[in-house]
Structures are given as C-alpha cells and as structure tokens.
Amino acid sequence: MHRHLRRALDTLRSRQENLLPGAGRGVEREEHAQEAQRAWMSVALESRLRGGNRVRLLSQACVRIAQQGAAVPGLDGILHWVESGSELTHGALAARVKRGAGPALARALAWSREVNRRLTAMPKECAPFAAVEGCLAAVRAVADVVAMGTGTPAAVRGEWTRGGLSGYTDAVFAAPQDGKAEALIPVFGAGYLPSHMLVVGDTLGDAALAAQAGALFFPILPGREEACWQRLAEEGFPKFLHGSFAGAYEDTLRKAQRSLLP
C-alpha cells in the first residue's frame, strides 16, 4: 500500500502571506492595500486556485481588486498573457519582459522576484498540525508513506525533518516550484495498484493529480485541518485498508472540498 502526502505541515498559509502583492506592485493606490491583501489570501487559500501557479493567482487577485474599485493599470495585459497558453513560470515572465511587455508585466516580474527573495528568507521552523504525527504513526505501521511537495527534494525533506516527521516517511519527491503537477505522476507508477494508493492533499490540484493517477483521494479542508487529519486516522484510513473507501465515501469527501474551494 502507498500513501502520498502534501502539506502535513502548516506551510501554505505562511507562504501565501509572503506572496502578498503590496501597494505599487500593480495596485496603484495605497488606500487599497488592505483590499489587495484580502483578495490575495482569498484567491490563494479559499478558491479553486489554492496552491496553484503564482502568476495565475496574481491575475485573479488583481481581478478581484479591480472589482472592488481599485485601479489596476495594465490588468488586461496581465490577463491576456496568462490566458495566452504561455508557460507561466518566473523564467518565462522574465523573458517576456525582456522582449518588451509593458509596465504591467514588468511590475509582475518585480513582484515575482520579491516573492523569491521573501520565500528564501522565510523562517525555516514550521510545526505540523497537531493530529498529523499520530495519524502518520498509525499509517506507517501498515503502509508506505511518500511525502511530496514543490521545490527541491532537499527542501521538502528539510521541511519534514524540521517538523519532526521525517521518521514517518519512506520516500520524498518534489516538483519545481513553477512545475506542472503532471511531473509527479510517475511516482504513482512504482508497482502499486491504483486502489492501493491514497493521496492526501489540500488543493483541487491534489485531487486532480490523484484522479489522473487513478488513485483514491482524501482532502484536507482549509480551516478544518485538525479535524480532517483526525478523521483520516479514525475513519478514512481504516476504510482505505478495508476496501470501502472508493465510491460513495470518497465522493462525499470530494464534494465537500469542491464546495469549500469555489
């Protein structure tokens, strides 16, 4: 049996707080700074884009800010680039600006560079959710546990080590910060039957990744993390072991996640 894990540690919120687009980074008026922060956190943590590409998050946050009455110069240009089919990475954005892309994308690039700086300077300590360790201990006794995340394998492994959870994992896999989720799918082809693989994640991207791999999925719901990890330990994982997870039970879990991430 196999279990894929993402964000057992409470890193997503702190990361998104460091990605906040401040005044002057596309939002011209200082009085709209709080609206910008609320829009960003709403899109980054409470929408279907949760955990997604930073440039796409920025574009949708800017849309919400504009809807609230703030001036977002060049918003049409940002949206056009995001929807153009271009690779939405920091490198692709830098190359586009170098070729001449106008002030809006130049500001987006400046913000992306600042994001990289902030993430590098983030405090390294991050405690796991309280119910995680007990859940992992029970799971590891009878199943393989694979930790996944974005960045480098060393960075993902470091997060789990600092959180005191490295002893509960059998392997660690990582994808580039701006990489595609599809890059992680080969991990699921390591000799496990799809019905023997359970993905645990907190984004719709995680749910889609599980579906693409033919694996089962247990969502960690935003704002309800502790209860979800407890439920996984007491209900979800036993159902997985006994073959009663797929079907109505999993469908209910997925529906609850979709309702919270519109």
Buried (B, 14 or more C-beta within 10 A) or exposed (E): BBBBBBBBBBBBEEBBBBBBBBBEBBBEBEEBBEBBBBBBBEBBBBBBBBBBBBBBBBBBBBBBBBEEEBEBBBBEBBBBBBEEEBEBBBEBBBBBBEEEBBEBBBBBBBBBEBBBEBBEEEEEEBEBBEBBBEBBEBBBEEBBBBBBBBBEBEBBBBBBBBBEBBEBBEBBBBBEBBBEBEEBBEBBEEEBEBBBBBBBBBBBBBBBBBEEBEBBBBBBBBEBBEEBBBBBBEEBBEBBBEEEBBEEBBEEBBEBBEEBBE
